[in-house]
Amino acid sequence: MDEFSSLDARADAQAMAHFHHRAAQELLLAYQSNKEAKRHHASGAVRAALHHARLSLSHSWAAYACLSQVLEKSSVLSAASWSDPGAMPGGTACKGH
């Protein structure tokens, strides 16, 4: 493996980690917004409940978009690793899963 493919693999891994982290943050915000919507609904504040439900939906979609990018990138990397087993650090085996 040459220096450039090693740097590319590291950059790809960092990008995927960033998208995973962002998806986790978005899911947390979706969960919190959903809890607020439930609380407002229980107290009869329907407009506030709808607002928080929409926020929850927006955060869920943002998390979905992040995870879709991760899946797309991982399928590209997986295809590259099948054609060149030395293209990714650690080879093609998925350790721990």
Backbone atoms as SQL, in Angstrom:
CREATE TABLE atoms (id INTEGER PRIMARY KEY, chain TEXT, resi INTEGER, resn TEXT, atom TEXT, x REAL, y REAL, z REAL);
INSERT INTO atoms VALUES
  (1, 'A', 1, 'MET', 'N', 0.852, -1.161, 0.000),
  (2, 'A', 1, 'MET', 'CA', 0.000, 0.000, 0.000),
  (3, 'A', 1, 'MET', 'C', 0.904, 1.231, 0.000),
  (4, 'A', 2, 'ASP', 'N', 0.651, 2.146, -0.944),
  (5, 'A', 2, 'ASP', 'CA', 1.485, 3.337, -0.991),
  (6, 'A', 2, 'ASP', 'C', 0.964, 4.399, -0.034),
  (7, 'A', 3, 'GLU', 'N', 1.714, 5.481, 0.064),
  (8, 'A', 3, 'GLU', 'CA', 1.392, 6.527, 1.035),
  (9, 'A', 3, 'GLU', 'C', 0.053, 7.200, 0.740),
  (10, 'A', 4, 'PHE', 'N', -0.269, 7.398, -0.538),
  (11, 'A', 4, 'PHE', 'CA', -1.504, 8.090, -0.895),
  (12, 'A', 4, 'PHE', 'C', -2.738, 7.263, -0.582),
  (13, 'A', 5, 'SER', 'N', -2.713, 5.981, -0.862),
  (14, 'A', 5, 'SER', 'CA', -3.885, 5.157, -0.557),
  (15, 'A', 5, 'SER', 'C', -4.065, 5.017, 0.952),
  (16, 'A', 6, 'SER', 'N', -2.963, 5.036, 1.698),
  (17, 'A', 6, 'SER', 'CA', -3.061, 5.000, 3.153),
  (18, 'A', 6, 'SER', 'C', -3.718, 6.271, 3.687),
  (19, 'A', 7, 'LEU', 'N', -3.336, 7.411, 3.123),
  (20, 'A', 7, 'LEU', 'CA', -3.936, 8.678, 3.538),
  (21, 'A', 7, 'LEU', 'C', -5.405, 8.733, 3.140),
  (22, 'A', 8, 'ASP', 'N', -5.735, 8.234, 1.954),
  (23, 'A', 8, 'ASP', 'CA', -7.125, 8.202, 1.509),
  (24, 'A', 8, 'ASP', 'C', -7.967, 7.318, 2.420),
  (25, 'A', 9, 'ALA', 'N', -7.433, 6.173, 2.802),
  (26, 'A', 9, 'ALA', 'CA', -8.171, 5.262, 3.680),
  (27, 'A', 9, 'ALA', 'C', -8.415, 5.905, 5.040),
  (28, 'A', 10, 'ARG', 'N', -7.405, 6.600, 5.552),
  (29, 'A', 10, 'ARG', 'CA', -7.576, 7.288, 6.837),
  (30, 'A', 10, 'ARG', 'C', -8.609, 8.401, 6.725),
  (31, 'A', 11, 'ALA', 'N', -8.552, 9.171, 5.645),
  (32, 'A', 11, 'ALA', 'CA', -9.508, 10.270, 5.451),
  (33, 'A', 11, 'ALA', 'C', -10.925, 9.718, 5.312),
  (34, 'A', 12, 'ASP', 'N', -11.063, 8.615, 4.588),
  (35, 'A', 12, 'ASP', 'CA', -12.384, 7.994, 4.441),
  (36, 'A', 12, 'ASP', 'C', -12.906, 7.494, 5.788),
  (37, 'A', 13, 'ALA', 'N', -12.039, 6.888, 6.569),
  (38, 'A', 13, 'ALA', 'CA', -12.445, 6.394, 7.883),
  (39, 'A', 13, 'ALA', 'C', -12.835, 7.544, 8.798),
  (40, 'A', 14, 'GLN', 'N', -12.093, 8.642, 8.737),
  (41, 'A', 14, 'GLN', 'CA', -12.434, 9.804, 9.556),
  (42, 'A', 14, 'GLN', 'C', -13.755, 10.417, 9.116),
  (43, 'A', 15, 'ALA', 'N', -13.987, 10.476, 7.814),
  (44, 'A', 15, 'ALA', 'CA', -15.249, 11.009, 7.307),
  (45, 'A', 15, 'ALA', 'C', -16.421, 10.143, 7.754),
  (46, 'A', 16, 'MET', 'N', -16.249, 8.829, 7.689),
  (47, 'A', 16, 'MET', 'CA', -17.311, 7.921, 8.121),
  (48, 'A', 16, 'MET', 'C', -17.557, 8.067, 9.624),
  (49, 'A', 17, 'ALA', 'N', -16.500, 8.205, 10.393),
  (50, 'A', 17, 'ALA', 'CA', -16.648, 8.391, 11.843),
  (51, 'A', 17, 'ALA', 'C', -17.381, 9.701, 12.138),
  (52, 'A', 18, 'HIS', 'N', -17.066, 10.749, 11.362),
  (53, 'A', 18, 'HIS', 'CA', -17.750, 12.028, 11.537),
  (54, 'A', 18, 'HIS', 'C', -19.243, 11.886, 11.266),
  (55, 'A', 19, 'PHE', 'N', -19.617, 11.183, 10.193),
  (56, 'A', 19, 'PHE', 'CA', -21.028, 10.999, 9.870),
  (57, 'A', 19, 'PHE', 'C', -21.735, 10.148, 10.924),
  (58, 'A', 20, 'HIS', 'N', -21.052, 9.136, 11.460),
  (59, 'A', 20, 'HIS', 'CA', -21.635, 8.334, 12.546),
  (60, 'A', 20, 'HIS', 'C', -21.884, 9.211, 13.775),
  (61, 'A', 21, 'HIS', 'N', -20.917, 10.040, 14.109),
  (62, 'A', 21, 'HIS', 'CA', -21.043, 10.923, 15.268),
  (63, 'A', 21, 'HIS', 'C', -22.187, 11.911, 15.059),
  (64, 'A', 22, 'ARG', 'N', -22.267, 12.480, 13.870),
  (65, 'A', 22, 'ARG', 'CA', -23.343, 13.435, 13.587),
  (66, 'A', 22, 'ARG', 'C', -24.705, 12.748, 13.623),
  (67, 'A', 23, 'ALA', 'N', -24.786, 11.544, 13.089),
  (68, 'A', 23, 'ALA', 'CA', -26.053, 10.794, 13.129),
  (69, 'A', 23, 'ALA', 'C', -26.467, 10.528, 14.576),
  (70, 'A', 24, 'ALA', 'N', -25.502, 10.181, 15.417),
  (71, 'A', 24, 'ALA', 'CA', -25.809, 9.934, 16.832),
  (72, 'A', 24, 'ALA', 'C', -26.322, 11.202, 17.502),
  (73, 'A', 25, 'GLN', 'N', -25.716, 12.344, 17.188),
  (74, 'A', 25, 'GLN', 'CA', -26.182, 13.612, 17.749),
  (75, 'A', 25, 'GLN', 'C', -27.598, 13.922, 17.275),
  (76, 'A', 26, 'GLU', 'N', -27.857, 13.715, 15.985),
  (77, 'A', 26, 'GLU', 'CA', -29.185, 13.992, 15.446),
  (78, 'A', 26, 'GLU', 'C', -30.240, 13.075, 16.073),
  (79, 'A', 27, 'LEU', 'N', -29.889, 11.814, 16.270),
  (80, 'A', 27, 'LEU', 'CA', -30.839, 10.893, 16.904),
  (81, 'A', 27, 'LEU', 'C', -31.122, 11.287, 18.349),
  (82, 'A', 28, 'LEU', 'N', -30.106, 11.766, 19.045),
  (83, 'A', 28, 'LEU', 'CA', -30.318, 12.240, 20.411),
  (84, 'A', 28, 'LEU', 'C', -31.261, 13.448, 20.420),
  (85, 'A', 29, 'LEU', 'N', -31.049, 14.383, 19.496),
  (86, 'A', 29, 'LEU', 'CA', -31.930, 15.544, 19.408),
  (87, 'A', 29, 'LEU', 'C', -33.349, 15.138, 19.035),
  (88, 'A', 30, 'ALA', 'N', -33.482, 14.144, 18.155),
  (89, 'A', 30, 'ALA', 'CA', -34.809, 13.647, 17.785),
  (90, 'A', 30, 'ALA', 'C', -35.502, 13.045, 19.002),
  (91, 'A', 31, 'TYR', 'N', -34.769, 12.264, 19.774),
  (92, 'A', 31, 'TYR', 'CA', -35.323, 11.651, 20.982),
  (93, 'A', 31, 'TYR', 'C', -35.777, 12.719, 21.975),
  (94, 'A', 32, 'GLN', 'N', -34.932, 13.728, 22.184),
  (95, 'A', 32, 'GLN', 'CA', -35.273, 14.788, 23.127),
  (96, 'A', 32, 'GLN', 'C', -36.482, 15.584, 22.651),
  (97, 'A', 33, 'SER', 'N', -36.548, 15.875, 21.349),
  (98, 'A', 33, 'SER', 'CA', -37.698, 16.598, 20.810),
  (99, 'A', 33, 'SER', 'C', -38.968, 15.770, 20.936),
  (100, 'A', 34, 'ASN', 'N', -38.843, 14.481, 20.735),
  (101, 'A', 34, 'ASN', 'CA', -40.006, 13.602, 20.867),
  (102, 'A', 34, 'ASN', 'C', -40.504, 13.575, 22.317),
  (103, 'A', 35, 'LYS', 'N', -39.573, 13.560, 23.261),
  (104, 'A', 35, 'LYS', 'CA', -39.963, 13.608, 24.674),
  (105, 'A', 35, 'LYS', 'C', -40.690, 14.908, 24.986),
  (106, 'A', 36, 'GLU', 'N', -40.205, 16.025, 24.443),
  (107, 'A', 36, 'GLU', 'CA', -40.867, 17.313, 24.653),
  (108, 'A', 36, 'GLU', 'C', -42.256, 17.306, 24.020),
  (109, 'A', 37, 'ALA', 'N', -42.377, 16.727, 22.848),
  (110, 'A', 37, 'ALA', 'CA', -43.684, 16.647, 22.190),
  (111, 'A', 37, 'ALA', 'C', -44.657, 15.845, 23.041),
  (112, 'A', 38, 'LYS', 'N', -44.185, 14.748, 23.597),
  (113, 'A', 38, 'LYS', 'CA', -45.037, 13.921, 24.447),
  (114, 'A', 38, 'LYS', 'C', -45.470, 14.690, 25.698),
  (115, 'A', 39, 'ARG', 'N', -44.549, 15.424, 26.285),
  (116, 'A', 39, 'ARG', 'CA', -44.847, 16.200, 27.479),
  (117, 'A', 39, 'ARG', 'C', -45.882, 17.292, 27.172),
  (118, 'A', 40, 'HIS', 'N', -45.677, 18.004, 26.042),
  (119, 'A', 40, 'HIS', 'CA', -46.636, 19.042, 25.658),
  (120, 'A', 40, 'HIS', 'C', -48.003, 18.454, 25.334),
  (121, 'A', 41, 'HIS', 'N', -48.008, 17.312, 24.673),
  (122, 'A', 41, 'HIS', 'CA', -49.279, 16.665, 24.326),
  (123, 'A', 41, 'HIS', 'C', -50.044, 16.278, 25.584),
  (124, 'A', 42, 'ALA', 'N', -49.327, 15.770, 26.567),
  (125, 'A', 42, 'ALA', 'CA', -49.967, 15.360, 27.818),
  (126, 'A', 42, 'ALA', 'C', -50.565, 16.547, 28.570),
  (127, 'A', 43, 'SER', 'N', -49.938, 17.715, 28.427),
  (128, 'A', 43, 'SER', 'CA', -50.449, 18.898, 29.131),
  (129, 'A', 43, 'SER', 'C', -51.487, 19.666, 28.315),
  (130, 'A', 44, 'GLY', 'N', -51.750, 19.201, 27.097),
  (131, 'A', 44, 'GLY', 'CA', -52.778, 19.831, 26.273),
  (132, 'A', 44, 'GLY', 'C', -52.273, 20.928, 25.362),
  (133, 'A', 45, 'ALA', 'N', -50.986, 21.155, 25.311),
  (134, 'A', 45, 'ALA', 'CA', -50.410, 22.185, 24.442),
  (135, 'A', 45, 'ALA', 'C', -50.148, 21.570, 23.065),
  (136, 'A', 46, 'VAL', 'N', -51.197, 21.527, 22.251),
  (137, 'A', 46, 'VAL', 'CA', -51.135, 20.805, 20.980),
  (138, 'A', 46, 'VAL', 'C', -50.178, 21.472, 19.996),
  (139, 'A', 47, 'ARG', 'N', -50.206, 22.796, 19.903),
  (140, 'A', 47, 'ARG', 'CA', -49.313, 23.479, 18.952),
  (141, 'A', 47, 'ARG', 'C', -47.843, 23.254, 19.314),
  (142, 'A', 48, 'ALA', 'N', -47.529, 23.314, 20.577),
  (143, 'A', 48, 'ALA', 'CA', -46.149, 23.064, 21.017),
  (144, 'A', 48, 'ALA', 'C', -45.771, 21.607, 20.758),
  (145, 'A', 49, 'ALA', 'N', -46.727, 20.709, 20.967),
  (146, 'A', 49, 'ALA', 'CA', -46.470, 19.291, 20.710),
  (147, 'A', 49, 'ALA', 'C', -46.187, 19.069, 19.223),
  (148, 'A', 50, 'LEU', 'N', -46.962, 19.705, 18.354),
  (149, 'A', 50, 'LEU', 'CA', -46.731, 19.569, 16.911),
  (150, 'A', 50, 'LEU', 'C', -45.379, 20.155, 16.512),
  (151, 'A', 51, 'HIS', 'N', -45.019, 21.275, 17.106),
  (152, 'A', 51, 'HIS', 'CA', -43.717, 21.878, 16.815),
  (153, 'A', 51, 'HIS', 'C', -42.582, 20.919, 17.163),
  (154, 'A', 52, 'HIS', 'N', -42.634, 20.339, 18.339),
  (155, 'A', 52, 'HIS', 'CA', -41.575, 19.420, 18.761),
  (156, 'A', 52, 'HIS', 'C', -41.609, 18.111, 17.970),
  (157, 'A', 53, 'ALA', 'N', -42.794, 17.686, 17.570),
  (158, 'A', 53, 'ALA', 'CA', -42.879, 16.491, 16.724),
  (159, 'A', 53, 'ALA', 'C', -42.217, 16.744, 15.372),
  (160, 'A', 54, 'ARG', 'N', -42.433, 17.948, 14.821),
  (161, 'A', 54, 'ARG', 'CA', -41.781, 18.297, 13.553),
  (162, 'A', 54, 'ARG', 'C', -40.264, 18.378, 13.718),
  (163, 'A', 55, 'LEU', 'N', -39.811, 18.934, 14.834),
  (164, 'A', 55, 'LEU', 'CA', -38.373, 18.967, 15.111),
  (165, 'A', 55, 'LEU', 'C', -37.804, 17.554, 15.183),
  (166, 'A', 56, 'SER', 'N', -38.525, 16.681, 15.858),
  (167, 'A', 56, 'SER', 'CA', -38.082, 15.293, 15.980),
  (168, 'A', 56, 'SER', 'C', -37.967, 14.643, 14.611),
  (169, 'A', 57, 'LEU', 'N', -38.959, 14.880, 13.769),
  (170, 'A', 57, 'LEU', 'CA', -38.937, 14.328, 12.414),
  (171, 'A', 57, 'LEU', 'C', -37.753, 14.877, 11.620),
  (172, 'A', 58, 'SER', 'N', -37.509, 16.171, 11.742),
  (173, 'A', 58, 'SER', 'CA', -36.396, 16.798, 11.032),
  (174, 'A', 58, 'SER', 'C', -35.054, 16.198, 11.465),
  (175, 'A', 59, 'HIS', 'N', -34.884, 16.013, 12.763),
  (176, 'A', 59, 'HIS', 'CA', -33.632, 15.432, 13.261),
  (177, 'A', 59, 'HIS', 'C', -33.498, 13.961, 12.838),
  (178, 'A', 60, 'SER', 'N', -34.601, 13.257, 12.789),
  (179, 'A', 60, 'SER', 'CA', -34.562, 11.858, 12.347),
  (180, 'A', 60, 'SER', 'C', -34.134, 11.767, 10.891),
  (181, 'A', 61, 'TRP', 'N', -34.663, 12.651, 10.066),
  (182, 'A', 61, 'TRP', 'CA', -34.272, 12.650, 8.657),
  (183, 'A', 61, 'TRP', 'C', -32.806, 13.028, 8.484),
  (184, 'A', 62, 'ALA', 'N', -32.321, 13.965, 9.294),
  (185, 'A', 62, 'ALA', 'CA', -30.906, 14.341, 9.226),
  (186, 'A', 62, 'ALA', 'C', -30.021, 13.142, 9.594),
  (187, 'A', 63, 'ALA', 'N', -30.418, 12.390, 10.614),
  (188, 'A', 63, 'ALA', 'CA', -29.668, 11.192, 10.998),
  (189, 'A', 63, 'ALA', 'C', -29.702, 10.162, 9.876),
  (190, 'A', 64, 'TYR', 'N', -30.864, 10.002, 9.254),
  (191, 'A', 64, 'TYR', 'CA', -30.994, 9.074, 8.127),
  (192, 'A', 64, 'TYR', 'C', -30.053, 9.467, 6.988),
  (193, 'A', 65, 'ALA', 'N', -29.979, 10.771, 6.694),
  (194, 'A', 65, 'ALA', 'CA', -29.098, 11.246, 5.622),
  (195, 'A', 65, 'ALA', 'C', -27.637, 10.948, 5.951),
  (196, 'A', 66, 'CYS', 'N', -27.245, 11.159, 7.203),
  (197, 'A', 66, 'CYS', 'CA', -25.860, 10.869, 7.603),
  (198, 'A', 66, 'CYS', 'C', -25.548, 9.385, 7.456),
  (199, 'A', 67, 'LEU', 'N', -26.460, 8.538, 7.912),
  (200, 'A', 67, 'LEU', 'CA', -26.231, 7.091, 7.841),
  (201, 'A', 67, 'LEU', 'C', -26.269, 6.603, 6.396),
  (202, 'A', 68, 'SER', 'N', -27.064, 7.240, 5.547),
  (203, 'A', 68, 'SER', 'CA', -27.079, 6.882, 4.126),
  (204, 'A', 68, 'SER', 'C', -25.728, 7.174, 3.489),
  (205, 'A', 69, 'GLN', 'N', -25.128, 8.310, 3.865),
  (206, 'A', 69, 'GLN', 'CA', -23.806, 8.642, 3.341),
  (207, 'A', 69, 'GLN', 'C', -22.760, 7.641, 3.819),
  (208, 'A', 70, 'VAL', 'N', -22.874, 7.210, 5.060),
  (209, 'A', 70, 'VAL', 'CA', -21.941, 6.210, 5.582),
  (210, 'A', 70, 'VAL', 'C', -22.082, 4.900, 4.801),
  (211, 'A', 71, 'LEU', 'N', -23.315, 4.479, 4.566),
  (212, 'A', 71, 'LEU', 'CA', -23.538, 3.240, 3.822),
  (213, 'A', 71, 'LEU', 'C', -23.005, 3.336, 2.400),
  (214, 'A', 72, 'GLU', 'N', -23.232, 4.474, 1.770),
  (215, 'A', 72, 'GLU', 'CA', -22.733, 4.664, 0.407),
  (216, 'A', 72, 'GLU', 'C', -21.210, 4.601, 0.379),
  (217, 'A', 73, 'LYS', 'N', -20.581, 5.309, 1.313),
  (218, 'A', 73, 'LYS', 'CA', -19.118, 5.330, 1.365),
  (219, 'A', 73, 'LYS', 'C', -18.562, 3.948, 1.703),
  (220, 'A', 74, 'SER', 'N', -19.224, 3.242, 2.620),
  (221, 'A', 74, 'SER', 'CA', -18.718, 1.920, 2.999),
  (222, 'A', 74, 'SER', 'C', -18.872, 0.926, 1.850),
  (223, 'A', 75, 'SER', 'N', -19.917, 1.058, 1.049),
  (224, 'A', 75, 'SER', 'CA', -20.058, 0.147, -0.093),
  (225, 'A', 75, 'SER', 'C', -18.985, 0.427, -1.136),
  (226, 'A', 76, 'VAL', 'N', -18.628, 1.696, -1.311),
  (227, 'A', 76, 'VAL', 'CA', -17.545, 2.035, -2.238),
  (228, 'A', 76, 'VAL', 'C', -16.223, 1.487, -1.719),
  (229, 'A', 77, 'LEU', 'N', -15.975, 1.672, -0.421),
  (230, 'A', 77, 'LEU', 'CA', -14.734, 1.160, 0.169),
  (231, 'A', 77, 'LEU', 'C', -14.698, -0.361, 0.151),
  (232, 'A', 78, 'SER', 'N', -15.850, -0.981, 0.377),
  (233, 'A', 78, 'SER', 'CA', -15.915, -2.439, 0.352),
  (234, 'A', 78, 'SER', 'C', -15.602, -2.968, -1.045),
  (235, 'A', 79, 'ALA', 'N', -16.151, -2.309, -2.053),
  (236, 'A', 79, 'ALA', 'CA', -15.869, -2.724, -3.429),
  (237, 'A', 79, 'ALA', 'C', -14.387, -2.557, -3.743),
  (238, 'A', 80, 'ALA', 'N', -13.791, -1.476, -3.245),
  (239, 'A', 80, 'ALA', 'CA', -12.360, -1.249, -3.466),
  (240, 'A', 80, 'ALA', 'C', -11.527, -2.292, -2.731),
  (241, 'A', 81, 'SER', 'N', -11.968, -2.676, -1.537),
  (242, 'A', 81, 'SER', 'CA', -11.192, -3.642, -0.765),
  (243, 'A', 81, 'SER', 'C', -11.277, -5.032, -1.381),
  (244, 'A', 82, 'TRP', 'N', -12.391, -5.360, -2.035),
  (245, 'A', 82, 'TRP', 'CA', -12.494, -6.658, -2.698),
  (246, 'A', 82, 'TRP', 'C', -11.586, -6.706, -3.915),
  (247, 'A', 83, 'SER', 'N', -11.413, -5.560, -4.593),
  (248, 'A', 83, 'SER', 'CA', -10.544, -5.566, -5.762),
  (249, 'A', 83, 'SER', 'C', -9.075, -5.467, -5.372),
  (250, 'A', 84, 'ASP', 'N', -8.780, -4.850, -4.217),
  (251, 'A', 84, 'ASP', 'CA', -7.406, -4.706, -3.735),
  (252, 'A', 84, 'ASP', 'C', -7.398, -4.893, -2.223),
  (253, 'A', 85, 'PRO', 'N', -7.145, -6.116, -1.726),
  (254, 'A', 85, 'PRO', 'CA', -7.209, -6.375, -0.285),
  (255, 'A', 85, 'PRO', 'C', -6.268, -5.508, 0.540),
  (256, 'A', 86, 'GLY', 'N', -5.228, -4.966, -0.049),
  (257, 'A', 86, 'GLY', 'CA', -4.312, -4.109, 0.697),
  (258, 'A', 86, 'GLY', 'C', -4.727, -2.656, 0.701),
  (259, 'A', 87, 'ALA', 'N', -5.885, -2.328, 0.095),
  (260, 'A', 87, 'ALA', 'CA', -6.306, -0.935, -0.028),
  (261, 'A', 87, 'ALA', 'C', -6.758, -0.342, 1.297),
  (262, 'A', 88, 'MET', 'N', -7.201, -1.179, 2.210),
  (263, 'A', 88, 'MET', 'CA', -7.666, -0.670, 3.498),
  (264, 'A', 88, 'MET', 'C', -6.813, -1.244, 4.617),
  (265, 'A', 89, 'PRO', 'N', -6.548, -0.434, 5.640),
  (266, 'A', 89, 'PRO', 'CA', -5.794, -0.975, 6.766),
  (267, 'A', 89, 'PRO', 'C', -6.558, -2.115, 7.421),
  (268, 'A', 90, 'GLY', 'N', -5.889, -3.186, 7.697),
  (269, 'A', 90, 'GLY', 'CA', -6.542, -4.322, 8.344),
  (270, 'A', 90, 'GLY', 'C', -7.183, -5.285, 7.373),
  (271, 'A', 91, 'GLY', 'N', -7.060, -5.034, 6.073),
  (272, 'A', 91, 'GLY', 'CA', -7.651, -5.946, 5.093),
  (273, 'A', 91, 'GLY', 'C', -9.145, -5.808, 5.007),
  (274, 'A', 92, 'THR', 'N', -9.802, -6.890, 4.576),
  (275, 'A', 92, 'THR', 'CA', -11.247, -6.834, 4.343),
  (276, 'A', 92, 'THR', 'C', -12.049, -7.394, 5.505),
  (277, 'A', 93, 'ALA', 'N', -11.399, -8.015, 6.466),
  (278, 'A', 93, 'ALA', 'CA', -12.149, -8.638, 7.577),
  (279, 'A', 93, 'ALA', 'C', -12.685, -7.561, 8.510),
  (280, 'A', 94, 'CYS', 'N', -13.902, -7.732, 8.932),
  (281, 'A', 94, 'CYS', 'CA', -14.520, -6.822, 9.884),
  (282, 'A', 94, 'CYS', 'C', -14.304, -7.379, 11.284),
  (283, 'A', 95, 'LYS', 'N', -13.482, -6.732, 12.033),
  (284, 'A', 95, 'LYS', 'CA', -13.134, -7.247, 13.367),
  (285, 'A', 95, 'LYS', 'C', -14.177, -6.854, 14.387),
  (286, 'A', 96, 'GLY', 'N', -14.626, -7.782, 15.167),
  (287, 'A', 96, 'GLY', 'CA', -15.542, -7.515, 16.258),
  (288, 'A', 96, 'GLY', 'C', -17.004, -7.612, 15.887),
  (289, 'A', 97, 'HIS', 'N', -17.316, -7.917, 14.636),
  (290, 'A', 97, 'HIS', 'CA', -18.737, -8.004, 14.236),
  (291, 'A', 97, 'HIS', 'C', -18.965, -9.263, 13.455);
